[in-house]
């Protein structure tokens, strides 16, 4: 695993001579920078969601203010 690449080189063998030769083909291969960018964006969104989170009020919690005599 490494950086993203837009070409990939593979080795093929000539059927007649038996010699190996490199073949380059256009193929996009994902790398670790895409994984890092995805983790950074998701971490930023998590931070934003926590920064703008409204704390719950004690009077709005379920079960608050009820007693056994009211049931």
N, C-alpha and C positions, 0 to 999 in steps of 0.2 A: 504494500500500500504506500502511496506517495502522493505527489502533486498530480492534478488533472492533466491529461494529455489529449491532444486531438488526433494523433496518429499512433499506430501500433505496429511494431516491427516483429515479424516472425520469420523463422528459418524454414525453408523448404528444400527438398532434395530433388535434383534433376533426375528424371527417370532414365535418361540415356547414359549420362556420364557418372551419375551417383554423387556429384558434387553438391555441397550445401551452398545456398545463396539466400541473402536476406530479401524479404518482401515487405514493403511498407504499404499499409492501407489506412485510409481515413476512417477513424473510429474514435469516438469520444469515450474516454475512460475517466470515471469520477475519482477524485482524490480526497485527501483528508481536509483540505481547506473548505470544501463544501460542508463536511461534517462539522467543522469548527464554526463556520458561519451560521449553520442551522442551530447549533447549541447556543451561540451568542444571541441570536434573535429570540429564541425561546426563553432564555434567561432574562433578557430585557423585558419581554412581555410579562413574565412572571413578576419581575420587580415593579413594573407599572401597575399591575393588578393589585399588588400588595400595598403600593403607595396610595392608591385611591380607594382602598377598601374602607367602607364605613363600619365602625365598631358597632356591635349590636347593643341596644339599650336594655338595661336590666328589666324594665317594665314590659318590654315586648317579647321576652323569652317565654316559651311555652311553660305553663305551670306556675308562672310568677303571679302572686296575688291571689291564688286560690287556696282555700283552706278546706278542711274536712267538713266544717259546718255549712259551707256554701254548696256542697255536693249533695 
